[in-house]
Each structure stands twice: as structure tokens, then as C-alpha cells.
Amino acid sequence: MTTKPPKHFTSDEFREMGHSTIDWIADYLEHLEERPVTPDVKPGDVRASLPERAPEAPEPFTDLLDDVNSLIAPAITHWQHPGFFGYFSCNSSAPAILGELLSAGFGINGMLWSTSPAATELETHMLDWLLDLCGLPDCFRSDGKGGGVIQDSASSASLCAILAARDRSGGASELPKLVAYTSTQAHSSIEKDVKIAGFSPDQLRKVEVDENFAMDPEELQRLINEDKENGLIPCFITATIGTTSSGAVDPITSIAEIANKEGAWLHVDAAWAGSAAVCPEHRSLLEGIEKADSYAFNPHKWLLTNFDCTAFYVADSKPLVDSLSIVPEYLRNPASEAGEVIDYRDWQVPLGRRFRSLKLWFVLRSYGAEGLRSHIRHHVEAAESFAERVEGHPKLALAAPVSLSLVCFSHVDGDDATKALQEALNSTGEVLLTHTVLDDKHVLRLSVGGTWTTSTHVERVSELIDEILG
Ligand SMILES: *Cc1c(COP(=O)(O)O)cnc(C)c1O
């Protein structure tokens, strides 16, 4: 050997760096309200502030945190700011952050059961826990034909569902005849997933919705009949519980009946709203879910668990595994060969996978079911009070029925007035509201769901609106 081993960090150095980083995060979260929710940066500003090349010599860790302070933090959108009401929230919490840290500390790749048994089994177990916590049906439980897996995102979950559906319907040879259905209000990821799965754009039908923006099952049936008359095969239906635009809930029971009768795979996307099922009073949202082939929701949106954490369930794992399993010689091992274990690489697109269940385990244990329920309830109540103020306001109107903690509203004077209100609200720096279009109208969305967002922050939005509209 002519080279010396590289210099790594000692445990003491790591400890010191780690403590200062945790301190940094704690201070950041504690003082978030003093920052504007969105940064004032132009494209290219951040890169212009960085050195052109990576350093040749090591730099001290304190310099790194200094730069996080001066270059990075001022140039991010503060999703954890309590005044963040845009999109859907992206929850974080102390136990979830520490669970992430431990996952990095282990530094494992849990692609197979045998590459880290605890990573697979804790994940299976947490997904079963979530079934109980959310009142989800036993068909998704791991001790039967089905089971759950953590995906990085709802988009990946629906991609896996459509791949399984495609291959169950005959795969590549039948592909030109297969048709997928969703509503005009479905998340854009469905369109993207269908495309990735090899369908052409004219093999996706966007079913019309009713006055509440929920899929019209009669229209779904009509389109399916039309396709069958043309020799096509209904393959895949995605229904949504809590659409991204307005929080609309598709009628799962009627859609499931159609899917089951037609032999099409039903995937239910509850990315945001699914977390609300920890409260028994919101479980009616899930009606009919026991007839779905797959279901996904994102604890990373509204269940205090850092991105990325999508809970994805299948009622029968065989079509999924049949579609995604490839076994090269170098991954063969006795436990897999014996069929005694779950190998989650067969339940997702990539081979490698992070130890994501740790953060979920930490969250579920640190908050307890009661903590999770009060998180949801507080936001739903705050949104309801806000909606009442909108309804009582002479210049505002609701643009869709209030869904859980999502309130869609607009200015009665039309799009320009709504856009001006949005601009004025967001330019205060205290809040961020994003928009959508419903019935061709520009609509503001107040999405209440941030970990540190309380009713006081929601009331502040009403105050700001009163100040702006006079
Ligand atoms: C947010 C959202 C998605 C996308 O979630 P990712 O996890 O970011 O892929 C999909 N569907 C619905 C209904 C959503 O609200």
C-alpha cells in the first residue's frame, strides 16, 4: 500500500458537529415566525453566492453551518412556518427528524429482508399499526394476501398500482387495448404515471365531475361501455379521497362496484385526506375502501412525519410482485428462496430503499393516537371557523364545499380581485396561500395542516384579509 487510509471524523468530532446541528435546527424552528414564509430570491441568486468549485482542502464544520445561515436559510420557502397555508402541508416533527437521523446513522439499504431484517419487519408492522389507527380494512393487513409498504411519494404508489394493473390485464401484448380512468380533478401524477407505464395519452379517460368536483360514476360507466364496444379493455381506475384542488371525495363505493364488475384495478389516492382517518369522525371518507385493490396516503403531508413517507397498501400483493420482481443471481438468499419473508424491493420501482419506518415508529409512539387525533382536529376546527368568516364576509365566497382543513374561496368581484388579494396576503410575508382553478375561476386555497400552525395563525389570515379589503 502506498496511500494512507483517508481521514474520517472521530466520534468526538461527530458528536460536536451533531450537537451543533441539532441546536441549529431547534433555533430555526423556534424562530421561524420571524422569517418571511417565502424568500426574496431571483433565479441564479443562490448559485451566484456559491464558490465555483468544490474545495481542495477540508473546511471546518462551523463554516458550513454559517453558510447554511447566510446562504441557504434565507433562500428557502419555509414549509414549517406556521403561516404556511399553500399546497398541502409537509409535516415535520421532533421525533420524525430524529428518526430520519437514526436512519442515516444506520446507513443501511433495506432492499431485501436479509439485507436488514429489522428494516423490513418494522415497516410491515408500522403499516399494520396504521391500519388500526385509521380504521382501514383487514384486506390490507400483512398476514393475509395483501400488505403495506412505504413509498417515497403518492406518485410512486400510484405508479406501482398501475404497473401491477397493466400486467394483471395481460401486460405488454395487451397494452394497446388497455384503458385507464380517473377524474378531471385527479392529481397530475396519475397522468404522469399512466404515461410512464407506457399508455398513450388517448388511453387515459378523465371522467367528468359533479357540482362538488367528485367523479360522476355514471359517466365512468358510460365511458367504460363505450370503450368496451370499441374492443378496448378497462384496466385501471384511480379515485381520489380529497382532491388536490378542492379536497373533493369521489364516491368510492359506486366506483368500486364498477371496477369490480369490469375487472379493472381500483387504486384510491388519499394522499392528503387519508391522515384524517385517525379520527373516527372522519372515517366515513373511507367508505367502500375495502373493495379497492390498492390505497395510498401520505403521513408526510398531515401526520407529523417528515417527507418522504407514503403508506401504500395492496389487497393482494401477488400482481404487484409479479410485475416488479426480477431476481439476479447476486441477490439470491435462503430466506427469500424459502418464501418466508417480504422483500420490499419487489414492491417498488427502485431496488434500494431507505429505513423510513423508523421515523414513523418514532412519531406514532411519541404522539400516541391521541396526539395524532388532536393534531388533525385542531386544524379541521380552525379551517371551519375560517370558512364561517368567509361565508359572513360581504366580499368573499366559498368556491367549493369545505373539505376537512381545506378552504377554497374567492373574491366576489372576480379573478382580478382574487389575484390581488392573494398577492397582498402573500406579500405580507406572514402567510402563504396558493391557488387553483375551479369552474374556470381563480380560487385561493387555505390549506391548514402545518405542524406548528394553530387556530391563532388561521385567525391572523382573517385579520389580514380584513386589513386588505378594508
Ligand atoms: C399531494 C398529492 C399527490 C402527490 O403526492 P406526492 O407524495 O408528492 O407524490 C397525489 N395525489 C393527491 C390527491 C395529492 O394531494
Ligand as a Chemical Component Dictionary entry (heavy atoms), coordinates in Angstrom:
data_LIG
# 
_chem_comp.id                   LIG 
_chem_comp.type                 NON-POLYMER 
_chem_comp.pdbx_formal_charge   0 
_chem_comp.three_letter_code    LIG 
# 
loop_
_chem_comp_atom.comp_id 
_chem_comp_atom.atom_id 
_chem_comp_atom.alt_atom_id 
_chem_comp_atom.type_symbol 
_chem_comp_atom.charge 
_chem_comp_atom.model_Cartn_x 
_chem_comp_atom.model_Cartn_y 
_chem_comp_atom.model_Cartn_z 
_chem_comp_atom.pdbx_ordinal 
LIG C1 C1 C 0 -50.058 15.673 -2.902 1  
LIG C2 C2 C 0 -50.864 14.717 -3.706 2  
LIG C3 C3 C 0 -50.249 13.770 -4.540 3  
LIG C4 C4 C 0 -48.770 13.745 -4.771 4  
LIG O1 O1 O 0 -48.092 13.412 -3.633 5  
LIG P1 P1 P 0 -46.547 13.043 -3.692 6  
LIG O2 O2 O 0 -46.384 12.229 -2.461 7  
LIG O3 O3 O 0 -45.818 14.337 -3.673 8  
LIG O4 O4 O 0 -46.315 12.278 -4.937 9  
LIG C5 C5 C 0 -51.044 12.850 -5.173 10 
LIG N1 N1 N 0 -52.383 12.860 -5.031 11 
LIG C6 C6 C 0 -53.012 13.757 -4.266 12 
LIG C7 C7 C 0 -54.505 13.725 -4.149 13 
LIG C8 C8 C 0 -52.268 14.722 -3.585 14 
LIG O5 O5 O 0 -52.897 15.636 -2.816 15 
# 
loop_
_chem_comp_bond.comp_id 
_chem_comp_bond.atom_id_1 
_chem_comp_bond.atom_id_2 
_chem_comp_bond.value_order 
_chem_comp_bond.pdbx_ordinal 
LIG C1 C2 SING 1  
LIG C2 C3 SING 2  
LIG C2 C8 DOUB 3  
LIG C3 C4 SING 4  
LIG C3 C5 DOUB 5  
LIG C4 O1 SING 6  
LIG O1 P1 SING 7  
LIG P1 O2 DOUB 8  
LIG P1 O3 SING 9  
LIG P1 O4 SING 10 
LIG C5 N1 SING 11 
LIG N1 C6 DOUB 12 
LIG C6 C7 SING 13 
LIG C6 C8 SING 14 
LIG C8 O5 SING 15 
# 
